[in-house]
Amino acid sequence: MAVHYCGLCRRTSFSGRRHLYSATHRQRLREALGRLQEEVAAARAVAAAAAAGDGDGVGAVRRYDPAEHERRVWCLCCGRGVRRDGRRGGLALPQAGLLQHLAGPEHRRETARFWRENRAEAALRERFLVPPEEYERFARALERALAAHQRREEERIRQMAAGIREAERRQRETVQAALQHQTEPELCAGPSVCSPPPAEPERDPSHDAEQPGPSGMQTGPNLNWMESGQALTFIGHQETEGKGNVHTGAKPPWLTDEEDGSKQQIGPSYEEFLKQKEKQKLKKLPAERVGANFDHTSQTGDSWLPSFGRVWNHGRRWQSRHQFRTESGEKKKKS
């Protein structure tokens, strides 16, 4: 008995090639060819519209979008996925990739093989092929559309550049008019009306001298900023002997030395840091644990160990032993 594997139905038939004439195989073949025929018809419609256009090609070229133009079409005859749209730089060419595949010689050979192996109707084969002449017309229309799109982009860029230049020219004119208005001398009606501008008060050169500071370029305060109507009194620079701050150029405390030449210690010592670290560890333990409140400073004798009648938080072990003996003696007397 002959064994035949059908790749379209994905099953093994033990009746040989008679499976190709079965109703199940014919139905699957019609459904698969129907899906592919819809894609081929849409691609050929785009090619016909591009070839019959006026050369503008507005719909033949679009801006590239990965979510839309990375779609693939499954070619049933070749057994692989084909990219539907083409790409030229940042532009997408709708249906260009599928049309190029359908017009190629490889697809024509694989289509003949598929029709022969699956016993499909011979009259339907031409619907899944694109003639080379039709694809050539589409390619020429696509080139015209790309050229037209490039001209439109160049014109748009020129218009944008002209708008930018016009905005810069207006801005320069506005700035020049403002500067010219500020520098024009005021016209006087007569010599009695015109008066020279008030002279600025003379500055004391002693206050312009450089003052000590962290940067070495700090100048003294300007005392001539006060208007004539203000009555303020300057009490002078307040200086402290032997001390200073960062504003007077003094060293920070972590760089100064003591009188005996030793460095001044700032912050806690290493031993205090370790003690604080131990305290932080003890805080994580339960607060009600045995021995948490034990007084380590109290004096304890050698006889405190062998007694287990009382917890450490509420007294000494010798007290619990003494109390236990007293209670036992009283019970014996009563008995």
C-alpha positions in Angstrom: 0.0 0.0 0.0 1.4 3.4 -1.0 2.0 6.0 1.7 1.6 9.7 0.8 2.2 12.7 3.0 0.2 15.9 2.1 1.9 19.1 3.2 -1.2 21.1 2.7 -3.4 18.9 4.9 -0.4 18.0 7.1 -1.3 14.3 7.3 -0.1 11.0 6.0 -2.5 9.1 3.7 -2.2 5.3 3.2 -4.3 5.5 0.0 -1.6 6.9 -2.1 -2.2 9.9 -4.3 -5.9 9.3 -4.3 -5.9 11.6 -1.2 -5.4 14.6 -3.6 -8.9 14.0 -5.1 -10.7 13.6 -1.7 -13.2 16.2 -0.5 -11.1 17.1 2.5 -8.1 18.0 0.4 -10.1 19.9 -2.2 -11.8 22.0 0.5 -8.5 22.8 2.2 -6.9 23.7 -1.2 -9.8 26.1 -2.0 -9.6 27.9 1.3 -5.8 28.3 1.2 -5.9 29.6 -2.4 -8.7 31.9 -1.6 -6.6 33.6 1.1 -3.7 34.0 -1.2 -5.9 35.2 -4.1 -7.2 38.1 -1.9 -3.6 39.3 -1.2 -2.7 39.0 -4.9 -5.8 40.9 -6.0 -5.0 43.8 -3.6 -1.4 44.0 -4.8 -2.4 44.0 -8.5 -5.1 46.7 -7.8 -2.4 48.9 -6.3 -0.1 48.3 -9.3 -2.9 49.2 -11.7 -3.8 52.4 -9.8 -0.1 53.5 -9.7 0.3 52.8 -13.5 -2.9 54.7 -14.4 -2.0 57.7 -12.2 -1.1 61.2 -13.3 2.5 60.9 -12.1 1.9 62.6 -8.7 2.1 59.2 -6.9 0.7 60.6 -3.6 -0.7 57.2 -2.5 2.2 55.1 -3.9 4.6 56.4 -1.3 4.0 56.7 2.4 6.0 57.5 5.5 7.5 54.3 6.9 5.9 52.8 10.0 7.3 49.5 11.4 4.0 48.5 12.9 2.2 48.8 9.6 4.7 48.1 6.9 6.6 45.1 8.4 3.7 42.7 7.7 4.4 39.5 5.8 2.2 37.4 3.5 2.4 33.7 3.4 3.0 32.4 -0.1 1.3 29.0 -0.4 3.2 28.1 -3.6 6.7 28.9 -2.3 6.1 27.8 1.3 7.6 31.0 2.9 6.6 34.4 4.1 7.1 37.4 1.8 7.3 41.0 3.0 4.3 42.8 1.6 5.6 46.4 1.4 9.0 47.7 0.1 11.1 50.3 1.7 13.3 53.1 0.3 15.0 55.0 3.2 12.4 56.5 5.4 9.6 55.8 2.9 7.3 52.8 2.5 6.2 51.4 -0.9 2.9 49.7 -0.4 2.6 46.2 -2.0 6.0 46.6 -3.8 7.6 43.6 -2.1 4.7 41.2 -2.8 4.5 42.4 -6.5 8.2 41.9 -7.0 7.9 38.3 -5.6 4.8 37.4 -7.7 6.6 38.6 -10.9 9.8 36.7 -10.2 10.8 33.5 -12.0 11.2 31.6 -8.7 7.5 32.1 -7.8 6.5 31.1 -11.3 8.4 27.8 -11.0 7.1 27.0 -7.5 3.5 27.8 -8.6 3.8 25.3 -11.4 5.2 22.7 -9.0 2.4 23.3 -6.5 -0.3 23.0 -9.1 1.1 19.8 -10.3 1.5 18.2 -6.9 -1.9 19.2 -5.5 -3.9 18.8 -8.7 -5.3 22.3 -8.6 -7.3 23.8 -11.5 -5.1 24.9 -14.3 -7.3 27.9 -15.2 -6.7 29.5 -11.8 -2.9 29.5 -11.9 -2.6 32.8 -13.8 -4.5 34.6 -11.1 -1.6 34.0 -8.7 1.1 35.3 -11.2 2.0 38.9 -12.1 3.2 39.4 -15.7 6.7 41.0 -16.0 5.2 43.8 -18.2 2.7 44.7 -15.5 5.5 44.9 -12.9 7.7 47.0 -15.1 4.9 49.6 -15.5 4.4 49.6 -11.7 8.2 50.0 -11.2 8.3 53.1 -13.5 5.2 54.6 -11.8 6.9 54.0 -8.5 10.1 55.8 -9.6 8.0 58.8 -10.8 6.2 58.8 -7.4 9.5 58.8 -5.5 10.8 61.7 -7.6 7.6 63.7 -7.1 7.8 63.1 -3.4 11.4 64.2 -3.3 10.5 67.4 -5.1 7.7 68.1 -2.6 10.0 67.6 0.3 12.6 69.9 -1.2 10.0 72.6 -1.8 8.7 72.2 1.8 12.3 72.6 3.1 12.8 75.7 1.0 9.6 77.2 2.4 10.6 76.4 5.9 14.0 78.0 5.4 12.4 81.1 3.9 10.1 81.4 6.9 13.1 81.0 9.3 15.0 83.7 7.4 12.0 86.0 7.5 11.6 85.5 11.2 15.3 86.3 11.8 15.1 89.4 9.7 12.1 90.7 11.7 13.9 89.9 14.9 17.0 91.8 13.8 14.9 94.8 12.7 13.2 94.9 16.1 16.5 94.7 18.0 18.0 97.5 15.9 15.0 99.7 16.3 15.1 99.3 20.1 18.9 100.0 20.2 18.5 103.0 18.0 15.7 104.4 20.1 17.8 104.1 23.3 20.9 105.8 21.7 19.2 108.7 20.1 19.9 112.0 22.0 16.9 113.9 23.4 16.0 116.9 21.3 16.1 120.1 23.5 13.8 123.1 23.0 16.5 125.6 24.1 19.7 126.0 26.1 17.7 126.7 29.3 15.7 123.5 29.0 18.6 121.1 28.3 20.6 120.0 31.3 23.5 117.6 31.5 22.8 114.2 33.0 23.4 114.0 36.7 27.0 113.0 37.5 27.5 109.7 39.3 28.9 110.0 42.9 32.6 109.4 43.1 33.6 106.1 44.5 36.2 105.5 47.1 39.1 103.6 45.6 39.8 102.0 49.0 36.6 100.0 48.8 37.5 98.6 45.3 40.5 96.8 46.6 40.5 93.0 46.6 39.5 91.4 49.9 40.8 88.0 51.1 38.5 85.2 50.2 38.4 81.6 49.0 38.7 82.6 45.3 41.1 85.5 45.8 38.9 87.8 43.6 36.3 89.0 46.1 36.0 92.8 46.3 34.9 94.9 49.2 31.3 96.2 49.5 30.2 99.2 47.5 28.9 101.8 49.9 27.9 104.3 47.1 24.8 102.4 46.2 22.6 104.3 48.6 20.4 107.0 47.3 20.6 110.5 48.7 17.3 110.2 50.5 18.3 107.2 52.6 20.0 107.6 55.9 22.0 104.5 56.8 25.0 104.1 59.0 27.9 101.8 58.2 29.4 100.4 61.4 32.5 99.0 59.7 33.8 95.5 59.1 33.3 93.1 62.1 36.5 91.1 62.6 37.3 88.6 65.3 40.9 88.0 66.4 42.3 84.6 65.6 39.0 83.3 64.2 37.2 83.5 60.9 34.9 81.8 58.5 34.8 80.7 54.9 33.8 84.2 53.9 36.9 85.8 55.3 39.2 83.1 53.9 39.8 81.1 57.1 40.6 77.4 57.1 37.8 75.0 57.8 37.9 73.3 61.3 38.8 69.9 59.8 42.1 71.4 58.4 43.2 73.3 61.5 45.6 72.1 64.1 45.5 72.4 67.9 48.1 74.4 69.9 50.1 71.3 70.6 50.3 70.4 66.9 47.7 67.6 67.1 44.8 67.3 64.7 41.4 68.3 66.1 39.1 65.3 66.3 35.7 65.9 64.7 32.9 63.5 65.3 32.8 60.3 67.4 35.8 58.0 67.8 36.1 54.5 66.4 35.3 53.0 69.8 32.1 55.0 70.2 31.1 54.0 66.7 31.4 50.3 67.6 29.4 50.8 70.7 26.7 52.6 68.8 26.7 49.8 66.2 26.2 47.2 69.0 23.3 49.2 70.3 21.7 49.2 66.9 22.0 45.4 66.8 20.4 45.0 70.2 17.4 47.2 69.1 16.4 44.5 66.6 16.0 41.8 69.3 12.8 41.4 71.3 12.3 43.9 74.1 10.7 41.3 76.5 13.5 38.7 76.2 15.1 37.3 79.4 18.0 39.4 80.5 17.1 42.4 78.4 16.8 44.7 81.5 19.6 43.1 83.6 21.5 45.6 85.7 25.2 44.9 84.9 26.4 47.5 87.4 25.1 45.7 90.5 27.4 43.6 92.7 26.7 39.9 92.7 28.3 37.1 94.8 29.5 33.7 93.8 26.3 31.9 95.1 23.9 33.3 92.4 24.3 30.6 89.9 22.6 27.3 91.1 19.1 28.7 91.5 16.3 28.8 89.0 13.3 30.0 90.9 13.1 33.5 89.7 13.8 35.4 86.4 16.7 37.8 86.2 14.5 40.8 85.5 12.9 40.8 88.9 15.6 40.1 91.4 18.7 38.0 92.3 18.8 34.2 92.4 19.8 34.1 96.1 16.6 36.0 96.9 14.6 33.4 95.1 16.5 30.6 96.9 15.9 32.2 100.3 12.2 32.8 99.5 11.8 29.1 98.4 13.3 27.9 101.7 11.2 30.2 103.8 8.0 29.0 102.1 9.0 25.3 102.5 9.6 25.8 106.2 6.2 27.4 106.8 4.5 24.6 104.9 6.2 22.0 107.1 5.2 23.8 110.3 1.6 23.9 109.2 1.5 20.2 108.3 
